[in-house]
Amino acid sequence: MPVRRKIKAGDCISSLSKEHGLFPQTLWDEPENRELREARESGHILNSKLDEIVIPDKQLRKESLACDQRHIFRRKGVPEKLEIRFLDREGEPKADWAYRLTVDGAGRSGRLDSSGAITEWIPPEAREAEIVLTDEAGDEESLDLMLGHLMPLDTVEGVQSRLRNLGYGPDEITGKRDVATIYAISRFQRDNELKVTGEMDDDTRKVLSDAHLC
């Protein structure tokens, strides 16, 4: 029978569906998850303090196949796609920079595309990643990622995380509307020609969401 589960830090629709042997869309479209869908823009950004999700029973699917041939089955939603874009302080893409990506201990390398973006397939249950960028001079900079830990934009933690990812701070994700957070919001508003209030009004929230791509 269906099971109701509290969302934990690091959970997202991809990791949960992999854990329970379901397609991500099947889990997200479950009728009993309607309130969660209405509350969250994406199943990849869930609130570990408030949200719950209903895990439905698995449904048996039958396929008719020839027994004298080889058949390949691919599970939908596996793997998951990681997409990040890197810009310099002037807002220009770090095009063609070399990168090394390590996900849960497994590494691979490549180069950012012309828009400064990296696109890699990763396991749905991945929890941690590190990206090391190298410029033409050989200088390196690194970024540590906690996958699945981004809180919704209607939470203080969600605002803080997006601002920090975009280079505005604050240094710590406290979940509190402190002086560092107000200053970070004000800087973001000034740079984006918004009214500088230090408050997360609707216009600021929309521009922040667009700039962060989620």
C-alpha positions as CSV (number, residue, x, y, z in Angstrom):
1,M,0.0,0.0,0.0
2,P,1.1,3.6,-0.5
3,V,3.5,5.1,2.1
4,R,3.8,8.7,3.2
5,R,7.3,9.8,3.7
6,K,8.8,13.0,5.2
7,I,11.3,14.7,2.8
8,K,14.9,14.6,4.1
9,A,17.8,16.9,3.2
10,G,19.2,15.7,-0.1
11,D,15.9,14.2,-1.3
12,C,14.6,15.0,-4.7
13,I,12.2,13.4,-7.1
14,S,15.0,11.6,-9.0
15,S,16.7,10.1,-5.9
16,L,13.4,9.1,-4.3
17,S,12.1,7.4,-7.5
18,K,15.4,5.5,-7.9
19,E,15.3,4.4,-4.2
20,H,11.7,3.0,-4.6
21,G,12.0,1.6,-8.1
22,L,9.6,4.1,-9.8
23,F,9.8,6.4,-12.7
24,P,10.3,10.1,-11.6
25,Q,7.2,11.2,-13.4
26,T,5.1,8.4,-12.0
27,L,6.1,9.4,-8.4
28,W,5.5,13.1,-9.1
29,D,2.1,12.6,-10.8
30,E,0.8,10.3,-8.1
31,P,-2.7,11.8,-7.3
32,E,-2.0,11.9,-3.5
33,N,1.0,14.2,-4.3
34,R,-1.2,16.9,-5.8
35,E,-0.7,19.3,-2.9
36,L,3.1,18.9,-3.1
37,R,3.0,19.6,-6.9
38,E,1.0,22.7,-6.3
39,A,3.3,23.9,-3.6
40,R,6.6,23.2,-5.4
41,E,7.6,24.4,-8.9
42,S,9.8,21.4,-9.3
43,G,10.2,17.9,-7.8
44,H,14.0,18.6,-7.7
45,I,13.6,21.4,-5.1
46,L,11.8,20.2,-2.0
47,N,11.5,21.6,1.5
48,S,13.1,19.2,4.0
49,K,11.4,21.0,6.9
50,L,7.8,20.9,5.7
51,D,7.2,18.6,2.7
52,E,6.0,15.0,2.6
53,I,5.5,12.7,-0.4
54,V,3.4,9.6,-1.0
55,I,5.3,6.6,-2.4
56,P,2.7,4.6,-4.4
57,D,2.8,0.9,-5.0
58,K,4.8,-0.4,-7.9
59,Q,2.7,-1.5,-10.9
60,L,3.7,-4.6,-12.8
61,R,4.3,-4.0,-16.5
62,K,4.3,-6.8,-19.1
63,E,6.1,-6.7,-22.5
64,S,5.8,-9.3,-25.3
65,L,9.2,-10.0,-26.9
66,A,10.8,-12.5,-29.1
67,C,12.8,-15.0,-27.1
68,D,15.5,-15.5,-29.8
69,Q,16.7,-11.9,-29.9
70,R,18.6,-9.5,-27.6
71,H,16.6,-6.8,-26.0
72,I,17.8,-3.6,-24.1
73,F,15.7,-1.9,-21.5
74,R,16.5,1.6,-20.4
75,R,14.9,3.0,-17.2
76,K,13.5,6.5,-17.6
77,G,15.1,9.1,-15.4
78,V,18.4,7.2,-15.1
79,P,20.9,8.9,-15.2
80,E,20.1,12.5,-14.2
81,K,21.5,15.6,-15.9
82,L,23.7,18.1,-14.1
83,E,23.9,21.5,-15.8
84,I,25.8,24.5,-14.4
85,R,27.0,27.7,-16.1
86,F,30.1,29.6,-15.0
87,L,30.6,33.4,-15.5
88,D,33.4,35.7,-14.5
89,R,33.0,38.8,-12.3
90,E,32.0,40.8,-15.4
91,G,29.3,38.4,-16.2
92,E,31.1,36.9,-19.2
93,P,31.1,33.1,-19.7
94,K,34.2,31.1,-18.8
95,A,34.2,29.6,-22.2
96,D,36.4,26.6,-23.0
97,W,37.9,26.4,-19.4
98,A,39.0,22.9,-18.5
99,Y,37.1,21.2,-15.8
100,R,37.3,18.1,-13.6
101,L,34.1,16.8,-12.1
102,T,34.0,14.3,-9.2
103,V,30.6,12.8,-8.2
104,D,30.5,10.6,-5.2
105,G,34.2,9.7,-5.8
106,A,34.0,9.0,-9.5
107,G,35.8,11.5,-11.8
108,R,35.7,12.7,-15.4
109,S,37.0,15.8,-17.2
110,G,36.1,18.0,-20.2
111,R,35.8,21.7,-21.2
112,L,33.1,24.2,-20.6
113,D,31.1,25.1,-23.8
114,S,30.9,28.6,-25.4
115,S,28.3,29.7,-22.8
116,G,30.5,28.6,-19.9
117,A,28.3,25.6,-19.2
118,I,29.0,22.1,-18.1
119,T,26.4,19.3,-18.9
120,E,27.1,15.9,-17.4
121,W,25.0,12.8,-16.7
122,I,25.1,11.7,-13.0
123,P,23.4,9.0,-10.8
124,P,20.0,10.1,-9.5
125,E,21.1,9.2,-6.0
126,A,24.3,11.3,-6.1
127,R,24.8,13.5,-3.0
128,E,28.1,15.3,-3.4
129,A,30.1,16.7,-6.3
130,E,33.2,18.8,-6.8
131,I,34.1,20.8,-9.9
132,V,37.6,22.1,-10.4
133,L,38.0,24.7,-13.2
134,T,41.4,25.5,-14.8
135,D,42.0,28.7,-16.9
136,E,44.5,29.2,-19.7
137,A,47.2,30.3,-17.2
138,G,46.7,27.0,-15.3
139,D,45.1,28.7,-12.2
140,E,42.4,26.6,-10.6
141,E,39.3,27.3,-8.7
142,S,36.9,24.7,-7.1
143,L,33.3,24.4,-6.3
144,D,31.7,21.9,-3.8
145,L,28.1,20.9,-4.5
146,M,25.6,19.3,-2.1
147,L,23.2,17.7,-4.6
148,G,19.5,17.7,-3.8
149,H,20.0,20.2,-0.9
150,L,18.6,23.3,-2.6
151,M,15.6,24.6,-0.6
152,P,12.6,26.3,-2.3
153,L,12.8,30.0,-3.1
154,D,10.1,30.8,-0.6
155,T,12.4,29.8,2.3
156,V,15.2,31.9,3.7
157,E,17.6,29.0,3.1
158,G,16.6,28.9,-0.5
159,V,17.3,32.6,-1.0
160,Q,20.6,32.4,0.8
161,S,21.8,29.4,-1.2
162,R,20.9,31.0,-4.6
163,L,22.6,34.3,-3.6
164,R,25.7,32.5,-2.5
165,N,25.8,30.4,-5.6
166,L,25.7,33.6,-7.7
167,G,28.6,35.1,-5.7
168,Y,26.7,37.5,-3.4
169,G,27.0,35.6,-0.1
170,P,26.2,35.1,2.7
171,D,29.0,32.8,3.7
172,E,26.7,30.6,5.8
173,I,23.2,29.2,5.2
174,T,21.6,30.0,8.5
175,G,17.9,30.1,7.6
176,K,17.8,33.5,9.4
177,R,17.2,36.9,7.9
178,D,20.4,38.3,9.3
179,V,22.5,41.4,8.4
180,A,24.7,39.3,5.9
181,T,21.5,38.2,4.1
182,I,20.0,41.7,3.9
183,Y,23.3,43.0,2.5
184,A,23.5,40.2,-0.1
185,I,19.9,40.9,-1.2
186,S,20.7,44.6,-1.5
187,R,23.8,43.9,-3.6
188,F,21.8,41.7,-5.9
189,Q,19.1,44.3,-6.3
190,R,21.6,47.0,-7.1
191,D,23.4,44.9,-9.7
192,N,20.1,44.0,-11.3
193,E,18.7,47.6,-11.3
194,L,15.9,46.7,-8.8
195,K,14.7,48.9,-6.0
196,V,17.3,48.4,-3.2
197,T,15.4,47.4,0.0
198,G,17.1,44.3,1.3
199,E,13.7,42.6,1.2
200,M,12.7,39.6,-1.0
201,D,9.8,41.2,-2.9
202,D,8.1,39.6,-5.9
203,D,10.3,41.3,-8.5
204,T,13.5,40.4,-6.7
205,R,12.4,36.8,-6.3
206,K,11.6,36.4,-10.0
207,V,15.0,38.0,-11.1
208,L,16.8,35.7,-8.6
209,S,15.1,32.7,-9.9
210,D,15.9,33.6,-13.5
211,A,19.5,34.3,-12.7
212,H,19.9,31.0,-10.8
213,L,17.9,29.1,-13.5
214,C,15.7,27.6,-10.8
